[in-house]
Amino acid sequence: MVWLMAERENVRLTARVGYEPRFSWSYLQPKYWGTWLGVAVLLILAYVPFRWRDRLAAKLGIVIGRKARKQRRRAQINLAYCFPQWTEQQREQVIDKMFVTVTQVMLGIGEIAVRSKAHLQKRSEFIGIEHIKQAKAEGKNIILMVPHGWAIDASGIILHTHGMPMTSMFNPHRNPLIDWLWTATRERFGGKMHARQNGIKPFLTMIRNGDMGYYLPDEDFGAEASEFVDFFGTYKATLPGLNKMAKLAKAVVIPMFPRYNAESGKYEMEIHPPMELSDDPVQSARAMNAEIERFVTPQPEQYVWILQLLRTRKNGEDIYH
């Protein structure tokens, strides 16, 4: 009962309007000792050579992928809808690779959190950075449209090390200690994170003031706020307002996809030319999904298939039930 009351208090704290992650002396209480232990392990791994760490993660990832039945089932459903032409074996192979990728990224979080700018820059590679540089040279504000790749946070932090501070919106973690630590990590080289319940205005204001926006386009916010448009081999409830957001921020929209390449040990940021967005909401929504398809299809294991990407269906069916 005490644990449940504490959990409810955490949710109430991180969900309130005006919430800002901050340190609290309460984080030293015994209920947070497990979190601190996990942080200590990640900090030790931050200084382990990445090849050793990635080999460990490759073994752990397969085991985790078998144990995480709920997440694996979501991935199976998503891939069955999005790639109906694949065999079951093909889908299972992608899911296994996905769990290896996420484990490699998660075990590397400590490195992202504490290592130097120079170190992180050596661990990164840009493909198409000229598109951002050209937009900046032309004095344009920028919104990066970044689909949910597993390396999404690491890539954002690495961009900061190159003098490209960003602003983004986030859903607070129900554990306020984790929320404070990870927000501090995201902001360590500049930029600003905004809790989603505080609205979109602070996010757009910072873009107009020159910070790059980091926008995640592929969450499902329900039928009323969305348009149903094609998404791989199926359809998806997709937010159509990116064009309007860009106009309000006086910005161009540049697609970017983050990947972790275990062979080279580098975080790769693939960047495409600025999008041409239509005032038509259906066309604007479809343009976003088309970019996601171009990014994800060559290396589908880099995408976060465990999300309820297809939660809203036209007939009201719950495919994840």
N, C-alpha and C positions, 0 to 999 in steps of 0.2 A: 504493500500500500504506500509506504514512504517513497519507494522508487517511482511508482506511478505518479504520485503527487509532484515529485521533482521533475519528471519528464514533462508533465503538463505545464509546469512553471517555465521550463526551458522553451517550450513551444510558444507560450504566451509572450515571453520576453522577446524572442527573435522574430515574431510575427507582427509586432505592434508598429503602427505608422510612426515614422520618425526614428526608427531603430538605427543605431550606429554601433558596430562591433567595437567594444572597448575591453581593456583588462579589468578584471574584478578579483579582489582577494579571495572571493569564494571559490575561484578556480584551484585553490590549494587544498580544498576539502577532499576527503578520501574518495568521493564518488568520481573525481576526475583523475585519480592516480593511474588508472588504466590508460587514459588518453595520453598522459605525460610519458608513460612507459613506451607507448607506440611512437611518440615523437622522438624519444631518445634513440630508439632503434633506427628510425629514418635518418637521424642526424649522423649516426655511425655509418650507415650505408652511403651517405653523401660523399664519403672519402674513400670508399671502396672502388677500385677500377671498374668502369662501366661494364666491361666484358664479363668479369666475374659476377657482377650483380645481375646482368641480363641472363647469364646461364642459369643462375638460381631462379630467376623469375620465370624462365621458360619451363622449368620443371614444376614450379609452384602453380603456374597459370593453368596447366592441364588439370591438376588436382582441384584447384578452385573452380574451374569450369564444370567439373563433374559434381561438385558439392553445391554450387549455386543454382539449384534447380529452378527456382522462380525466374531468375534472370536469364538462364539458358532457354527456358520455355518462351519467354518474350522474344528472344533473338530468333528462335526457330519459327515463331509465328510471323515475325516481321520479314524474315528472308523468304518464307514460303509465299507470302503475298507479293513481295517486291521482285523476287526472281523465281517465278513459277516454272521456268524452263530448266532450272537446276535440278539435279538429282538430290535425294536426301543426303547422300554421301558428300556432295559438294557443299551443301549448307553446313553440315557438321564440321567439315574441315575449316571453313571460314570461321565458325564459332570458336573452334579450338584456337585458331590463330588470334582471334580477337581477345580471348582471355589471356593469352600469352602477352599480347601487346599491352593490355591494360595493366597487367602485373608489372611489366617492365617500367611503364610510366609511373605507377604508384610507388614502386620501390626507389624511383629516382626523384621523388618529391623533395626529399631532404637536400639533394644537390641543388635543385632549383631555388630552395628557400634560403640557403646560406652561402653558396659559392659565389665567387667574385664575378663582376661584369665580364672581365677578360676571359675567365673560364667558360662562362655560359656562351659567350660569343663564339668560342672555338667549338662548342658543341652544337652549333646551329648552322643552317644553310638556307638561303633565300633563293627561290626560283620565281623570277618575275618581279623583283623588288623595284625595277625601273618604273612600274606602273604607279607605285606610291610616290616615288621621287618626282616623277613628272607632275603628278597632281599637286604635290607640295610646291614645286617650283612655279606652278601656275597660280599659286595662292588659294587653292581650293581646300575647303574643309572635306574631311574624309570619314565615311562610315565603312568599316571593314565588315563584310558579311561573312561570318565564320560558322560553318556547320559544326555539329557536335562530333569532332574527332577526339580521340582519347588524349591527345597532347595539347588540347585547347588552352589550358591554363599555362602550361610551361611555355608555349609559343607566345602567348600574350606578354608574359614576364620578360622573355628574351627580347621581344620588340622594344620594351622599355629601355633595355641596356643599350640600344642603338639610338637613343635620343628621340624615341617616338612614343611619348606618354599617351595612354589611352584611358578612356572611361567606359564603363560597362555596367549593366544591371545584373543582379544576382538574386537567387532565392536563398535566404539565410539557412544555414544548417541548424537543425534543432538542438545540437550541442553547442552552446554559446562559446565554449573554449575553442573548439575546432573552428568555429566561425571567425573568432577574433584572430587566431593564429594564421588561418589561410587568407583572410582579408589583408592582414599585415604583410604577408608574403607577396600577394598580388600587387600591393602598392609600394613595395620596398624600393623600386627604382623610379617612382613617379606614378602619375595617373590617379584615378579615383573610382572606387566601386560604389554603386548605389543600390540599396536594397529595393527590390522590385515593388514592395508595397508603398514606397514613397513616391511612386509615379514616374512618368517618363520625362517630366520637365527638367529636373537637374541633369539628366543624361544629355538632352538636346542642348541645354545651355552650355555645357562644357565643350560640346562639339563646335558650336558657334564660336566659342572662345579659342579654338585651335587644337584641342585634344582630339585624337582619333577616336571614333566610336567603335566599340567591339560588340557587334550585334549577332545574336544567335537566332537563325531564322526557322529552325525546324521543330520547335515545340508545338504541341497541340493544345490550343486554348478554346476548343469547342466550336460548334457549328455557327453560333450567332456572330462570333468575331472573325470567322474564316470564310474562305472560298474552297470548294472542293475542286482540286486540280490534279492532273496526272503526277505520279511520283513513282519512278521506276516502273514496275509492271502492274501497279495498282493506282489508287488515288489517295489523296491526303487532305485533311482539313488544314489549310495553310493561311497564315496571316497575310492580308493583301496590302498592308499599309506602308511598305518600305519606301515607295515613291513619295508618299505624303511626308514621311519622316525625313527623307532626304531634303525635300523642299523646305521644311521648317528649320532644318539645321543648315540650310544652304550648302549642302554637301554632295559629293559624288559617292557612289557606292562601289566599292572594290571587293570582289570575292577573294577569300583566302581560306585555304584548308591546311590544318596542322597535321603532321605525321611524325611518328617516331620510327626511325630507320635503325634497327638493331645491328645491321651489318656494318654500317658506318659509325654507329653510335651518335648520330646527329638528329636533332629536331629539325625537320624540314617544313618550311612554310611555302606552299605553292600559291602564287598570287596571279590572278587573271586580270585582264583589262577592265576598266570601269564598265558597269552595266548600263544598258539603255533601257530604262524602265518606262512603262506605259502608264498613262493616267487610268487605263482600264484595270480594275482590281484583279480580274481573272488573269489577264496577261502578265501583270506584275507578279502575282503569286506563282504563276507557272515559270516565269523567268528565274525566280529563286530556286525552285525545285530542279530546273534544268542544270543550273550551276552545281547543285549538290550531286546530281547524277554524274556530271563530268568529273568531279573530284573523286567520288567514292568508287565508281565502277572499277578502275584499275586495281585498287587495293581495298576491298570492302572490309577487311579485318580492322582497318583504322577507324571505322565509324562506330558510334555508340548504339549498337542494335538492341541493347537491353532496355531502351526507353520505350514507353508506350506511344510510339510514333504515330500509330494508326488507331488511336483510341476512339476517335469520333467517326462513326460510319453513317452513311446516308440512311440506312434502315434502322439505326439505333442499336445495332447488334454490339455486344461486348465480346470482341474476339479474344480478349485476354482472360476471360473468366474461366 
